[in-house]
């Protein structure tokens, strides 16, 4: 039987709708504004702003740079995070608790605190204005290590013992037991990492100085907000170009995305 909605349920539903509409309103305005064409003859809808924005900046190169950067960082974070989390969750070694505390401390520090030191390091390695230089400070994620460790701790010990009885090595246990059991958490973290790195702006702005390395967020601001003034219709169109891939991916795979977050425990 369907549960009868109480007054409290209806009130919470109304608040949820209001919060959702308030959150969506700026995005909806930018998307609508990108298709509004103002002319002396009046206002119409079309793709001229999008075409103009695309021709005004090399978005094809920006998309390529961003894709390489995001995929590389996410894969590196997952590999390093999985191995580190496996060690913290499964094995005993000297200073294990102290090292894990250092990992947790990194979660409390804003990345901007290390920006000047990271810049000196990247410059000393000769990696300024390279995709490697943009991504290197992010290849190890404390949150990924912590998050995957928590997921690995939920793996039943019976599965591990069964794999050991069959003669599986440590890497085989990781690959055949822990990773399949933590698959929702892996997918959920990958989604968070892709979204975060796709929208990263400040560090790439400092390191990337040419179109060959600029990601799409930096390119958008660099070419669509010149010193001569802000062309808001073009800016709105550029914003749509930037968010379109992530928005399309979410719309297409929203059920799988939501299920991954629910199974992983992210709220």
SEBAGU-325163 format. One record per residue (C-alpha): residue in one letter; y, z, x. Coordinates in nm, 3 decimals. Each point is the difference from the previous one (the first is absolute). Example, Ala and Ser with C-alpha at 12.3 -4.5 7.8 and 13.67 -1.06 7.14 Angstrom:
BEGIN
+------+---------+---------+---------+
! resn !       y !       z !       x !
+------+---------+---------+---------+
!    A !  -0.450 !   0.780 !   1.230 !
!    S !   0.344 !  -0.066 !   0.137 !
+------+---------+---------+---------+
This chain:
BEGIN
+------+---------+---------+---------+
! resn !       y !       z !       x !
+------+---------+---------+---------+
!    X !   0.000 !   0.000 !   0.000 !
!    X !   0.354 !  -0.072 !   0.115 !
!    X !   0.194 !   0.308 !   0.093 !
!    X !   0.294 !   0.075 !  -0.228 !
!    X !   0.327 !  -0.005 !   0.192 !
!    X !   0.193 !   0.323 !  -0.020 !
!    X !   0.378 !   0.033 !   0.012 !
!    X !  -0.029 !   0.099 !   0.365 !
!    X !  -0.205 !  -0.314 !   0.076 !
!    X !   0.256 !  -0.220 !  -0.173 !
!    X !   0.284 !   0.166 !   0.188 !
!    X !  -0.176 !  -0.056 !   0.334 !
!    X !  -0.065 !  -0.361 !  -0.094 !
!    X !   0.367 !  -0.056 !  -0.082 !
!    X !   0.104 !   0.157 !   0.332 !
!    X !  -0.250 !  -0.220 !   0.183 !
!    X !   0.139 !  -0.313 !  -0.166 !
!    X !   0.358 !   0.103 !   0.079 !
!    X !  -0.088 !   0.069 !   0.364 !
!    X !  -0.186 !  -0.329 !   0.027 !
!    X !   0.287 !  -0.199 !  -0.149 !
!    X !   0.254 !   0.170 !   0.227 !
!    X !  -0.218 !  -0.081 !   0.302 !
!    X !  -0.046 !  -0.363 !  -0.106 !
!    X !   0.361 !  -0.064 !  -0.104 !
!    X !   0.143 !  -0.077 !   0.350 !
!    X !  -0.295 !  -0.226 !   0.082 !
!    X !   0.028 !  -0.183 !  -0.331 !
!    X !   0.375 !  -0.047 !   0.051 !
!    X !  -0.047 !  -0.148 !   0.348 !
!    X !  -0.271 !  -0.238 !  -0.121 !
!    X !   0.205 !  -0.116 !  -0.299 !
!    X !   0.314 !  -0.033 !   0.214 !
!    X !  -0.186 !  -0.222 !   0.245 !
!    X !  -0.052 !  -0.260 !  -0.273 !
!    X !   0.353 !   0.012 !  -0.147 !
!    X !   0.217 !  -0.292 !   0.112 !
!    X !   0.373 !   0.037 !  -0.044 !
!    X !   0.210 !  -0.314 !  -0.020 !
!    X !   0.336 !  -0.103 !  -0.145 !
!    X !  -0.188 !  -0.136 !  -0.299 !
!    X !  -0.161 !   0.337 !  -0.078 !
!    X !  -0.311 !   0.196 !   0.082 !
!    X !  -0.350 !  -0.148 !   0.011 !
!    X !  -0.345 !   0.083 !   0.131 !
!    X !  -0.171 !  -0.187 !   0.282 !
!    X !  -0.144 !   0.010 !   0.352 !
!    X !   0.312 !  -0.105 !   0.189 !
!    X !   0.061 !   0.347 !   0.145 !
!    X !  -0.359 !   0.022 !   0.126 !
!    X !   0.016 !  -0.349 !   0.150 !
!    X !   0.336 !   0.076 !   0.160 !
!    X !  -0.123 !   0.327 !   0.147 !
!    X !  -0.316 !  -0.164 !   0.135 !
!    X !   0.198 !  -0.277 !   0.167 !
!    X !   0.253 !   0.243 !   0.140 !
!    X !  -0.255 !   0.197 !   0.203 !
!    X !  -0.332 !  -0.093 !   0.167 !
!    X !  -0.211 !   0.203 !  -0.242 !
!    X !  -0.316 !  -0.185 !   0.100 !
!    X !   0.029 !   0.142 !   0.353 !
!    X !   0.091 !   0.341 !  -0.138 !
!    X !  -0.308 !   0.002 !  -0.222 !
!    X !  -0.219 !  -0.092 !   0.296 !
!    X !   0.153 !   0.271 !   0.220 !
!    X !  -0.034 !   0.261 !  -0.274 !
!    X !  -0.360 !  -0.094 !  -0.080 !
!    X !  -0.106 !   0.022 !   0.365 !
!    X !   0.186 !   0.329 !   0.040 !
!    X !  -0.130 !   0.164 !  -0.318 !
!    X !  -0.361 !  -0.110 !   0.042 !
!    X !  -0.005 !   0.100 !   0.367 !
!    X !   0.149 !   0.345 !  -0.061 !
!    X !  -0.223 !   0.075 !  -0.298 !
!    X !  -0.319 !  -0.102 !   0.183 !
!    X !   0.099 !   0.200 !   0.308 !
!    X !   0.080 !   0.307 !  -0.209 !
!    X !  -0.330 !  -0.021 !  -0.184 !
!    X !  -0.208 !  -0.043 !   0.316 !
!    X !   0.171 !   0.282 !   0.190 !
!    X !   0.019 !   0.220 !  -0.309 !
!    X !  -0.365 !  -0.045 !  -0.093 !
!    X !  -0.128 !   0.083 !   0.350 !
!    X !   0.232 !   0.299 !   0.040 !
!    X !  -0.078 !   0.129 !  -0.351 !
!    X !  -0.373 !  -0.042 !   0.064 !
!    X !   0.028 !   0.214 !   0.313 !
!    X !   0.205 !   0.270 !  -0.174 !
!    X !  -0.226 !   0.010 !  -0.306 !
!    X !  -0.341 !  -0.026 !   0.165 !
!    X !  -0.001 !   0.141 !   0.353 !
!    X !   0.095 !   0.312 !   0.192 !
!    X !   0.194 !  -0.035 !   0.325 !
!    X !   0.246 !   0.199 !   0.210 !
!    X !   0.345 !   0.055 !  -0.150 !
!    X !  -0.104 !  -0.177 !  -0.321 !
!    X !   0.209 !   0.224 !  -0.227 !
!    X !   0.302 !  -0.012 !   0.231 !
!    X !  -0.012 !  -0.380 !   0.015 !
!    X !  -0.025 !  -0.024 !  -0.376 !
!    X !   0.301 !   0.229 !  -0.035 !
!    X !   0.195 !  -0.244 !   0.219 !
!    X !  -0.104 !  -0.278 !  -0.238 !
!    X !   0.130 !   0.202 !  -0.295 !
!    X !   0.327 !   0.075 !   0.181 !
!    X !   0.063 !  -0.374 !   0.033 !
!    X !  -0.005 !  -0.024 !  -0.379 !
!    X !   0.305 !   0.226 !  -0.011 !
!    X !   0.211 !  -0.202 !   0.246 !
!    X !   0.207 !  -0.296 !  -0.113 !
!    X !  -0.075 !  -0.319 !   0.198 !
!    X !   0.374 !  -0.044 !   0.063 !
!    X !  -0.011 !   0.304 !   0.230 !
!    X !  -0.204 !  -0.200 !   0.252 !
!    X !   0.194 !  -0.324 !  -0.039 !
!    X !   0.209 !   0.024 !   0.318 !
!    X !  -0.300 !   0.100 !   0.212 !
!    X !  -0.213 !  -0.272 !  -0.158 !
!    X !   0.271 !  -0.252 !   0.082 !
!    X !   0.005 !   0.106 !   0.367 !
!    X !  -0.379 !  -0.024 !   0.015 !
!    X !  -0.014 !  -0.342 !  -0.164 !
!    X !   0.281 !  -0.123 !   0.227 !
!    X !  -0.179 !   0.127 !   0.311 !
!    X !  -0.313 !  -0.190 !  -0.107 !
!    X !   0.201 !  -0.320 !  -0.046 !
!    X !  -0.089 !  -0.019 !  -0.370 !
!    X !   0.346 !  -0.020 !  -0.153 !
!    X !   0.034 !  -0.283 !  -0.253 !
!    X !  -0.377 !  -0.030 !  -0.041 !
!    X !  -0.226 !   0.067 !  -0.296 !
!    X !  -0.209 !   0.224 !   0.225 !
!    X !   0.307 !   0.206 !   0.083 !
!    X !   0.083 !   0.042 !  -0.369 !
!    X !  -0.351 !   0.109 !  -0.093 !
!    X !  -0.103 !   0.210 !   0.302 !
!    X !   0.164 !   0.330 !  -0.109 !
!    X !  -0.190 !  -0.016 !  -0.331 !
!    X !  -0.355 !  -0.082 !   0.112 !
!    X !  -0.107 !   0.367 !  -0.018 !
!    X !   0.071 !   0.179 !  -0.328 !
!    X !  -0.029 !   0.376 !  -0.032 !
!    X !  -0.019 !  -0.035 !  -0.377 !
!    X !  -0.289 !  -0.245 !   0.031 !
!    X !  -0.191 !   0.241 !   0.224 !
!    X !   0.062 !   0.292 !  -0.234 !
!    X !  -0.076 !  -0.201 !  -0.313 !
!    X !  -0.325 !  -0.150 !   0.131 !
!    X !  -0.113 !   0.335 !   0.139 !
!    X !   0.032 !   0.150 !  -0.347 !
!    X !  -0.200 !  -0.290 !  -0.141 !
!    X !  -0.273 !   0.036 !   0.264 !
!    X !  -0.031 !   0.374 !  -0.069 !
!    X !  -0.116 !  -0.082 !  -0.354 !
!    X !  -0.297 !  -0.206 !   0.123 !
!    X !  -0.322 !   0.191 !  -0.085 !
!    X !  -0.172 !   0.135 !   0.310 !
!    X !  -0.336 !  -0.107 !  -0.142 !
!    X !   0.095 !  -0.365 !   0.049 !
!    X !   0.085 !   0.065 !   0.363 !
!    X !  -0.324 !   0.188 !   0.060 !
!    X !  -0.200 !  -0.278 !  -0.160 !
!    X !   0.166 !  -0.256 !   0.228 !
!    X !  -0.071 !   0.217 !   0.304 !
!    X !  -0.366 !   0.032 !  -0.097 !
!    X !  -0.020 !  -0.380 !  -0.010 !
!    X !   0.135 !  -0.012 !   0.354 !
!    X !   0.348 !  -0.127 !  -0.076 !
!    X !   0.255 !   0.032 !   0.280 !
!    X !   0.341 !   0.161 !  -0.045 !
!    X !   0.169 !  -0.335 !  -0.050 !
!    X !  -0.270 !  -0.108 !  -0.246 !
!    X !   0.052 !   0.320 !  -0.199 !
!    X !   0.373 !  -0.069 !  -0.009 !
!    X !  -0.052 !  -0.362 !  -0.106 !
!    X !  -0.284 !   0.048 !  -0.248 !
!    X !   0.077 !   0.344 !  -0.147 !
!    X !   0.360 !   0.112 !   0.043 !
!    X !   0.187 !  -0.328 !  -0.043 !
!    X !  -0.182 !  -0.106 !  -0.321 !
!    X !   0.046 !   0.349 !  -0.146 !
!    X !   0.372 !  -0.003 !   0.086 !
!    X !   0.065 !  -0.361 !  -0.106 !
!    X !   0.244 !   0.093 !  -0.282 !
!    X !   0.202 !   0.207 !   0.247 !
!    X !   0.003 !  -0.284 !   0.252 !
!    X !   0.127 !  -0.244 !  -0.262 !
!    X !   0.258 !   0.247 !  -0.130 !
!    X !   0.139 !   0.068 !   0.347 !
!    X !   0.006 !  -0.371 !   0.083 !
!    X !   0.211 !  -0.063 !  -0.310 !
!    X !   0.243 !   0.276 !   0.096 !
!    X !   0.024 !  -0.130 !   0.357 !
!    X !   0.055 !  -0.361 !  -0.104 !
!    X !   0.275 !   0.099 !  -0.244 !
!    X !   0.169 !   0.228 !   0.255 !
!    X !  -0.008 !  -0.247 !   0.288 !
!    X !   0.103 !  -0.293 !  -0.219 !
!    X !   0.318 !   0.189 !  -0.094 !
!    X !   0.068 !   0.147 !   0.345 !
!    X !   0.352 !  -0.083 !   0.108 !
!    X !   0.179 !   0.222 !   0.251 !
!    X !  -0.235 !  -0.024 !   0.300 !
!    X !  -0.055 !  -0.378 !  -0.033 !
!    X !   0.377 !  -0.040 !  -0.031 !
!    X !   0.043 !   0.167 !   0.340 !
!    X !  -0.283 !  -0.176 !   0.184 !
!    X !   0.002 !  -0.352 !  -0.149 !
!    X !   0.295 !  -0.216 !   0.102 !
!    X !  -0.120 !  -0.355 !  -0.076 !
!    X !  -0.156 !  -0.180 !  -0.294 !
!    X !  -0.325 !  -0.035 !   0.193 !
!    X !  -0.068 !   0.372 !  -0.042 !
!    X !   0.213 !   0.120 !  -0.292 !
!    X !  -0.201 !   0.124 !  -0.300 !
!    X !   0.110 !  -0.097 !  -0.346 !
!    X !   0.203 !   0.314 !  -0.078 !
!    X !   0.216 !  -0.040 !   0.310 !
!    X !   0.035 !  -0.372 !  -0.056 !
!    X !   0.115 !   0.057 !  -0.356 !
!    X !   0.287 !   0.225 !   0.103 !
!    X !   0.086 !  -0.206 !   0.307 !
!    X !   0.050 !  -0.327 !  -0.186 !
!    X !   0.081 !   0.096 !  -0.358 !
!    X !   0.264 !   0.266 !   0.068 !
!    X !   0.234 !  -0.163 !   0.254 !
!    X !   0.320 !   0.157 !   0.124 !
!    X !   0.201 !  -0.237 !  -0.219 !
!    X !  -0.114 !   0.175 !  -0.315 !
!    X !  -0.298 !   0.072 !  -0.220 !
!    X !  -0.139 !  -0.283 !  -0.211 !
!    X !  -0.178 !   0.216 !  -0.258 !
!    X !  -0.184 !  -0.280 !  -0.185 !
!    X !  -0.145 !  -0.121 !   0.330 !
!    X !  -0.078 !   0.359 !   0.098 !
!    X !  -0.183 !   0.055 !  -0.328 !
!    X !  -0.191 !  -0.325 !   0.053 !
!    X !  -0.087 !   0.105 !   0.354 !
!    X !  -0.121 !   0.337 !  -0.126 !
!    X !  -0.228 !  -0.176 !  -0.247 !
!    X !  -0.137 !  -0.212 !   0.284 !
!    X !  -0.068 !   0.316 !   0.203 !
!    X !  -0.175 !   0.199 !  -0.274 !
!    X !  -0.180 !  -0.290 !  -0.169 !
!    X !  -0.324 !   0.017 !   0.206 !
!    X !  -0.047 !   0.375 !  -0.047 !
!    X !   0.099 !  -0.017 !  -0.368 !
!    X !  -0.239 !  -0.290 !  -0.064 !
!    X !  -0.282 !   0.177 !   0.184 !
!    X !   0.052 !   0.314 !  -0.207 !
!    X !   0.014 !  -0.187 !  -0.331 !
!    X !  -0.319 !  -0.192 !   0.083 !
!    X !  -0.198 !   0.295 !   0.136 !
!    X !   0.162 !   0.295 !  -0.173 !
!    X !  -0.325 !   0.131 !  -0.149 !
!    X !  -0.170 !   0.005 !   0.339 !
!    X !   0.307 !   0.155 !   0.165 !
!    X !   0.022 !   0.280 !  -0.255 !
!    X !  -0.373 !   0.072 !   0.019 !
!    X !   0.018 !   0.022 !   0.380 !
!    X !   0.282 !   0.255 !  -0.018 !
!    X !  -0.180 !   0.205 !  -0.266 !
!    X !  -0.328 !   0.007 !   0.191 !
!    X !   0.174 !   0.082 !   0.326 !
!    X !   0.183 !   0.297 !  -0.148 !
!    X !   0.356 !  -0.132 !   0.057 !
!    X !   0.224 !   0.113 !  -0.287 !
+------+---------+---------+---------+
